[in-house]
Amino acid sequence: MKTHTTMYKPTHTISVTHTLEEPRAATSINSRARLAEYVSRGFILLTPEDLGVDVSIHPRIHQQTTKALNALAQQRAKRQDTATNVTLSNERWLQDVGRGPHPESAEARAFGVKTATLTGAAEEESITEKEIFAANLAAEVPELSKIIASPGLRAAVEGILGPDSAIVPFGGGVITAGSYDQHWHKDDILPWNARKPGLRNHHLETVDMFYYPQAVTETMAPTAIVPHSQYWTFDHDENNDNICLEFLDYNFVRENMGANPDLAERDGRLDSAVADTQWPLVHQVKLCVPAGAVVLMNHNCFHRGQRRSDDPSLWAENPRYMWRFWLYRTVEPPQAPASDPSPSEHENACMQLLPAVDQLTGIPLHSPEAAAVWESIFAWATGMAPPSVSTQQTTEELEKMLYLRGDENEPKRAAAAYHLAKATQGVEVLRQAFVDDRESVRRAATHGIVAAGADAACEVALGLALSPSTHKWARKNAAWALGEAAPAKPEVVDALRELLKHEHSVHIRATCAASLGLVGRRALRDGRPEVAAGVVSALVECLEREENRLAQDIAQKRKIFDIRPTDESDMCEGNGVFLSMPGVLPQAVVRTDRKPCFNPNVRSAVRENALWAAVTLATPQGSGNTRLSSASIAELRHGMLRVITTDDNIVCFGFALDAFCRLSAAQGGEAIVEAQQLVASEPVVCVANMWQVQRLTERLVM
């Protein structure tokens, strides 16, 4: 089919063909100014110089990525050839599945892989052929660990997520580029591939990390992002067209426009989708970056992968790669003071650090709607007292804004909610809106209640969460608000624990599991391990009670773009990374009874959220590195070991292994040795998780 090449002249597109004019060493970067950039823009760009590693590493990673992908393709081809006559030795798979090069191999020595690591390879390299696990492809590129550990990247991530952040297990991978245009979307609400209706964190909880081992020019599919879009979204709870992911143009997917041969029409649709939002500040930004650049993007930004527009005959010899990892916060920000001795210094603290025009994108940063959100999020992340953002509008006028209709008014509703959080009688307005029939109003009001602070969240959300007469989606929002902002008190833990135990809706139970982790995180920061102990017990009970179920798309027999927000199935889609190689994982990894360790068809948003929370609770909190009590560590560690040895959901396994190793690091001594031996004995280990855990262990035992 002939491809049309008519040029489309975009109206809402900016190509960033440069980085900041002066490359900066990591130590010279103003961390608060960079945080303000991230809070407002929704992403920051790190140059190769920012990372603080030898630039020669990037072409080596590019070469190793090519080698790993070629080996994976050969493996798949061989698997298809022998699919009807599989006679592979299970013992072999138990030793070596997706582990990367053996530490003593020539390849590993060339990349500086050491044997004394938590990644734990097999004791001997007696195998001439090994299985590459697609979801753990990073294991085949050992020098990626040096990028993750680079001082510049670690400083930047810590500036956003705090210390000791974690990586979502088996969610990372390399993304290539070709002739296809991806749709505008936000990534799945975490944990990995959770298709759950509702609320995205405005607080800085998750980051998408994009690493480019080669230069990306304007014709080599630069990543496209819509900056400033991270705080605004669409309805989900009962909107069947947008249940799985937020799309700016849902019909773009249904019409398969990404493969439309009329490139002008394709580009026009993509550009119009951004312009049609009518949201302030939003443009399509295409990031052209040098080899070794890293982008840290708010997980809630609209973005997409682009097609290559250079000569296709060059693609095989010059592939364009982007390594992606999902990172998440484990440590609560500093506690804001009860009263601010100098409120004038903190007023508009975020805006004071920002230029009038964004230096990277050229977008003027004047938006009263956005500023109201930015100031609140910046204050939360830095431990400042809640800001007082000036507004000329009365409480009555703000209430009218809160109830505006139309997706184009999402920024106005959000701004009204944040202003009402500080206005006279504003919390009462938000309380009424919290249970409104319209999801867009409930959503804004929920964020407003969180912004109003701990007392308001407890006063409004606690009763609503427990009331059987409250609408299901409002109860879910109430449970979510308790996690985001409620004080670390026993009554909050008890309420979430009861909902987690008795609530019929999987959406509410999953929200409660995540919220318990956040409350426990605050309890440890505030020096209240007895409250955190109640959280640990609730999570362990949940893991003993909750079961994995058929994934949402499999149970409903629908494609992931058409699934429905029902409680009759789980909230997560199937493990696509495993299904992409039919039969490999179940055949390759077996238990002693020869039954498969993992079932690629099952998920559990409740279990996965509980285990996400466990990783958080396993991490020391606050300036004093407050930890769980010895009894709670033992209880939680035992629960993690049970998941590791029995759970057939590999995402659960990955979270549990991360938590187990963090708890072992906290215990020290023999517990660390036991964790190392466990990791070495497991047939599949997410190496990205272990890179993070190893650094945490080294810090705690110093």
N, C-alpha and C positions, 0 to 999 in steps of 0.2 A: 504494500500500500504506500502510495506516495505521501511524503510528509510535507505539509504546508509550512512555509517559512515566513509568512507575512509577519512583520514586526508589530508587536503591541507596545504602545507607549504607556508605561504605568504611571499612575497618579499618586500611588501611596507606597512607593518602593524607594528604599535607600540602600545603595550598595556601599558597605564599609570596606574600602580597598586599602585601608591603612590601620595600623594600631595606634596607640598613643604615640605622639611624635618622639618622645624621649623614652627609650626603654629604661625601666627602673629595677634596681635590685630589690629583692624581697624585703630587705631590712629598711629600705628607705620609703616604703609605701605607708601613707597615713591610713591606718586600719579603720578608723572611724569614718574617714572620707570615703574609703572604698566600700564600707558597709552601707553608707548612705547611697552610693551609686547602685548597689545591689538592691536595696530596699525599694528604690524608685524605678530604676530601669528594668530590673528583673533578671539581669545577668551581668557578669563582669568578664573581661577578656584578659587572660594572662599571656604575655609574650614568652617566647622561649627563654629570654634573658631573665624574666621574672621567676622562672622555676628554679634557677640556681643549679642546673645540671649541665654536664658537657653536651654541647649541641650535636656531637657525633652520635649520640644515642638514638636520635630520631630516625635516621636512615636505616640503622640496624633493626629497630622495632618494625619499620615498614617492611623490610626484607623478611623478618621472621613471621610477620602477619601473613604475607603472601605464601610463605612455605607452609604455615599451619592451615590456611584455607585450602591450598592445593592438596595437602594430605587428607583433610576432611572430605574433600570432593572425591578423592580416590577411594577412601574408606566407604563412602556412601555407594559408589558404583560397585565396589566389590560386594557390599552387603546386598545390593539388589540382585547381583548375579548368583549369590548363594542363598537367597532368602528361602528357597524351597528345600534346602538341604543343609540346615545349620548343624554343624558338628563341633562347635567350638567348646573348649574346655572352660568350665565355670571357674576352676581354680585360678586360671590365668586372669580372668576378669576380676576376681576378688583382690588381686594384687595391683592391678594397673588399669584404671579407668579414668581418663581425663586428668592424669597427674602431671603432664608435662614431662620434660626430659629428666632422667634420673640424675640425682646430684653428682654422681661420679662419672657421668657420660662426658664425652668430649664436648658435646654441644652445651651442656650445663656449665662445664668449666669455662668455656669461652664467654659465657654470660655471667660468670661470677656467682652461680648458685651454690649456696653452702648447705651442708648436711644438717647442721644444727638449727633447723627452723621448725616452726609449728606446722608447716605444710606436710611434713612426714611422708617421704616417699617409701617405696618398698625397700626391703633390706638388701636385695640383690637385683642386679639388672640381668636376669637370666632369660629375658624375653626379647626376641628380636623384632617383634611387631606388637604395637600397643594400640589400644582403643582411644581415639580422641573423642572427648565428650563436648558437643557443640556449645552447650551452655556454660562450659568451663574452659573456653578456648584460650582465655588469658593464661592458663597454665602452660600453654605451648610457647608463650612469649615472656620469658622470665623477667626481662628488663623492664616490662611494664611496672613491676614493683618499685623500680627506682623513680618512675614518674609519680606514682602514688605517694612515695616517701619523700619526694623532693621538698626542700625547705620552703620554696615559694608557694607551692600548691598547698602544703600543710598549713602555712600561715593564712592563706586566703580562705581555706575551708574552715579553719578554726575561727576566723573572723566572722563567719556566717553562722556556722552550726555549733560553735563551741568546741572544746577539746574532746578527743576520743570518739569521734563520730564513727558510724558503722556503715558497711556496704550491704545493700540488699542482696541476699544470696541468690546466685544463678540468674540474676537480672541483668548482668553486664554482657557485653559482647561487641563485636566489630560490625559496623554498618558500611556497606559498599554503596557505590552510586552508579547508576546507569541511565536508561532512557525514561524512567518513570518519575512522575511528580507525585509526591505524597500530598495528602489533604492537610489543611490547617487543623491542628488538634492539640489537646492537652494530653500528656501521658496519663496512664491509668492512675487513679488514686491508689497510693500504696497502702498495704503491702502489694507485692508484685502481682500485676494483672488483676487487681480487685476491681470488679465492675460494680461499684456500690453507689447507689444514689446518694446525693447530698453534698456535704460541706467539705470544701477544701480549706486547709489551714491558711490563714493569713499570717500567722506566726511562722518564723523561719524554721521549718522542720525538715524539709527534704530538698536536695539539690541534684540536678542532672549534671554530670561531669562529661564533657566532650573533649577528647584529646585527638589531635590531628598529627600523625607522624610525618606527613608530607605537606608541602605548601598547597593551599586551596585558592585557586584563582577564580575569577568570575565565571569562567566557562567550565569549572570542575565541580559543579554542584555545591556551592557554598551553602552552609546551613542557614535557613531562613527563620527568623524569630520575629514575633510581634512584641517589642518591648512595651512595658507598662500595662500588659494585659493580665498580669498574674492575680489580680484581686477581683476580677470581674468574670462572670460566667453566665450560664443559662440554667433553666429549670431541669431537674433530673428525676425527682421522686416519682412523677407520674407522666413524664414526657418520654414516650417510647422511642422517639427519634433521636434522643440524646442521652439514653441511659448509659451506654457503655463508655463513650468518650465525648467530650465537648468538641463539636465540629463547627467551624464558622460557616461552612456550606455543606450541609448533610447530603444534598443531592449530588455533590461532586463525587462522593463515594459511590452512591447507588448507580450513577451514570458511568462509572469507571472513567471519569474525565482525566485521571492521571496518565492514561494511555491514549488519550485523544490525539489523532495525527495532526489536527489543526492546532499548532502550537500557539497561535495568536489567541484562539478561543480559550485554550487552556490557561494562558497567562492572564487573560482578561478576567476569567472567573476567579482566579486566585487573588488577584489584586482587588477586584470588586468586593470579595468576601471580607477583606480587611476594612475597606472604605465604608461598606454598608453597615458596619457596627455603629458608626457615628460616635464612637467612644473618643474621649480626649486623648491626645498624645500618640495614638496607635498608628504605626506605619509598619510596612514589611521591611525588615533589615536583613540584608544578605551579608554574611560574615566571610570575607576573603582574608585568610590568615597565613602567616608563615609556618614552615615546618616546625613542629614542636609546640604550637600554641594550644592553650586549654581554655575552654569556655565553661564557666560555672553558671548554670541557668536555674532560676527558680522552677521547681517542678510543675508549677501551675501556669507557666507562660504558654501561649499559643506558639507553635513552631511547626516546621515541616522539613522533610528531606526533599531536595530538588533534583532535577535531571541534570545530566552532563550535557553541555552544548558544544563541546569540542569534537574533534574528529573521532568517531567510534573506533577507527582502526588503531588509535593510540591507547585505548582503555586497557587492553590486556597487559601492555608493557608499562603502563603508568596508572595503576589502579589508585583510586581515591578511597582512603579508609578514614573512618571515624570510630574510635573506641568510646563506648558509652558505659558509664557506671552510675548507679543510683546510690547516693549517700544520704544518711539520715542522722538527725540529732539524737544524742543519748544523754546529754547533760543540760539541766535546767539553767537558764540565764540567771545572773545575780538578782537577788530580791530587791525590788524597788523600795526606797525609804517610805515610812508611813506618812511623812510630811516632807515637802521639799523646802529646804531653807532658802533657796534662791530660785523661785519659779521663773523669774524673768530670763535667767540664763538658759533654761531648758525650753522656752517657748520657741517653736519652729526650729528645734535643734537639728533636725534632718535637713531642712531647706537651707539653713545657714551654711551647711557643708557642700551644697550643690551649686554649680554655676548656673547662670541664667539659661544657658544653652548647653545641652549634653555634649561633652567634648568628643565622644565616640561616634554618636549618631547624628549630631547636628539638630536634634529635636529640641525646640524651646520647652523649658520645663515649667511653664505656667499652667497650673490646673488646680483650682481650689478643691475640686472633688477628690483628686488623687492625693493632694497634700494632707488632707484630713486622715487618710489611711496611713500614709507614709510616716507621719509623726508618731502615731500610736505604735506602729510596728517597730520603729527605730527605738522608741523608749523601752518597749518590752525587751528587745534584744540586748540593750546596753544596761538594763537595770536602773533606768531613770524613773522618776515619778511620772505617772501618766500625764501627757501634755495637755495644755489648754490651747487648742487651736482656735484663733479668733474667727468669728463669723458674725455677719450682720443680721442673720435670720433669727426670728423668734422661734420658740418651741413649737408654736402652732404652724409656722411656715415649714419647719423641718418635718413635722408630722405629715404634712401634705406631700412633701418630697418623698418620704418613706413609702407612700402608697401610689406613687406614679406607676403607670403601666408602660409596658414595652421593653424589649431587650435593650434598646438604645439608652434607656434611663437607668440601667444597672449601676453605673458610676454615681449617679445622683442619689439613688436609694442607699448605696453603701456609705456615701459621705454623710447623708442625713443621719444614719444610724450612729456613726462615729461621733458626730456632733451632739446627738441626743444623749450619748453616754455621759457627757459632761454638762448637759443643760439642766436647768431647774425643771423638775418634774419629767425629765427626759426618760428616766428609767421606767416610769409608769407607762409612758407611751410605748416604749420597747416591750414591756410586759404584755400589753394588749396585742401588739403586732406579732409577738412570738407565736401565738396560736391562730394567726389569721389563716383563712382558707387558701390564700395565694402563696405559693412556695417562694416566689421572689421576695415577698414581704417578710416571710418567716426567716429566710436566709439572711437578709440584711439585719433584721432585728437580733438574730442570734449573734452575729459578729458585733453588733452594738453592745449587747449584754456582756460579751467577753471583754470588750474594750472598757466597759464601766468598772471592771475590777472584780476581785474575789468576793466581796460581800454581795454585790449585785448578782453575780453568777449563782452564788449559793441561795440567795433569797428567791430568785425567780426560777432557776432551773431545777432545784432540788424537789420542790413540790410537784412541778409539772412532770418530771421524769417518773415519779412514783404514782401519778394519778391515772387510774385505768380509763377515766373518761377523756383524757387528753388524746388528740389525734395521734396515730402511730408515728407519723413523720415529725410531729412536734415533740413527741417523747424522745425520738432519736436525736433531734437537735438539742434537747435538754441534756441528755446524757453526754453529748459532744461538748457542750458548753461547760459542763462540770469538769471534764478533762482539761479543757483549755485554760480555765481560770479559777475554779473553785479552790478554796483553801484546803490544805492537807489536814483534814479533820476526820476523826473516826466515823462521824455520821455520813460524810460524803462517800467514804469507802464502803460503808454498810449499804448505802443506797445502790451504788453501782454493782455491788456484789449480789444483792437481791435480784436486780434486773438481769444480771448475767445468768443467774440460776433459774429464774422463773419466766422470763419474757419469751413469748412464742416467736417473735420476729427475729430472724437471723440478722437483719440490718441493725436492730437495736442491740442485740447481744454482741455483735462484732464491734459496734461503737463503744459499748461498755468496757470491753476487754482493752481496747486502745486507751480509753480514758483512765482506766485504773493505772496503767503504766505512767501516764502523765502526772496523776495525783501522787503516786509513789515516788516519782522523780522529784517532785517538789518537797515531799516529806523528808527525803534524804538531804536535799539542799538545806532545809530549815532545821536539820538536826533532830528529826523525829523518827528514828528507826522503828519505834513501836507501831506507828501508823503504816510505815512501809511493810512491816511484818504482816499486817492484815491484808495488804495488797498481794503479797507473795502467796499467802494461803488461798486467796480467792482465785488467783491465776492457776495455781497447781490443781485446785478442785476443778476448775473449768477444763483443763487439759485432760483430766481423768473422765470427764463427763461428755465433752463434745466429741463428735466423730467427723471424719472426713466424709464428704458426699460427692456424688458425681458433679463435675464442674458445670457451671451455669449453661454454657453453650451446648455441652453434650446432653445434659438433662433435658433441655428445652428443644433440642434438635434444630437449633437456629445458628446462623453465623453470628459472630460476636457483635456485628453491627446492628443486629435485630433482636437481641435478647431483651427480656422483660424483667422489670423490678419486682419479682415475686419472691415469697418466702418458701415456695415449693422446691427451690433448688438453692445451691450455694450461690454466693455473690461473685465468685471468681471464675474466669474462663479456664479452659484446659491448659495443661502445660505445653504450649505450642512448641517450645524449644526441644521438647522430647519427642513430640509427635512428628516433628520434621524429619526424624529418622525412625520410621516405623519399626517397633519391636526391639530396637537396640538396647535401650536402657533396661527394660524388664529382663531381657535375655542375658545382658552383660553383668548385672549385679544381682546376686542371689544370696539368700541366707543359707544357713547350714542345712535346712530341710529342703533345699533346692527350689524354694518358692521365691518369686521376684521380691526384691527389697522394696521397690517403688512401683506405684501405679500411676501412670501419666494421666489418668482420667479423673483423678479426684483432687479436690481442693477443700479448704475450710477457712473462710475469712475470719471466723471466730478464733480458731486455733492459731492461725498465723498472726492475728493481732495480739493475742495473748503472748505469743513467743517474741514478737516485736517488743512488747512491753518487758519481757524477761531480759532481753539484751540491755534495755535501758536500766533496769534495776540492778543488773550485774555490773554496772559501770559506776565507779566512785563519783560522787557529786560534790559540787561546791568547792570553795577555796581550801577547805580542810580535808578534801577527798573523803567525805563521809561515805561509809559503806553500810550495807545491810549487817544486821547482827550475825554472829556465828551460826545461830540456830536457823535464821532465815536463809543464809548462804547454803547451809547443808540441805534444807528443805527444797530450795529452788534447784540446786545442783542435782539432787536426786531426781526431781521432776524432769530436768533436761536430759539426763541420762536415759530415762525411760523413753522419751520421745526419740532420741538418737537411735536407740536399739530396736524400736518397735514401729515407728510411724512410717506409713507407706507414701506419705506426701513429701516429696523431696524439698519443697520450700520450707515446710515445718522443720525438717531435718537440718537444713542450712541455718535457720535462725537458732535452733536449739544448740547446735555445735558451737556457734559464735558465743552464745550466752554461757555455755559450759566452760569454754576456755577463759572467758573473762572472770567468771567466778573462781576458777582455779588460780588465775593470776592473783586474785585478791587473797586467796588462802595461802599461796606461796608454797615453796618447798616441794613435798611429795605430790601435792595436788597438781602442780605444773607438770611434773614428770608424767603423772597419770594422764593428763590432758594430751601431752605430746604422744604418748603411746596410743591413746584412743584415736587421735587424728591419723597416726601412721597406719592403724589397723583398718580404718574405714576405706571402703572401695572408692568412694566418691567424696571429694572435699572441695568446697568452693575456695579456690586459692585467694581470691580477692578478700574474702572475709579473714582468712588467716594472715594476710599481710597486715591488716589493721590490728588483729589480736596480738600478733608478735610484737608490734611496737608498744602496745599497751602493757604487755607482760614485761618487756624490757624496762619500761618506765617505772612500773610498780616494784620491781625487785632490785632496782638500783640502790 
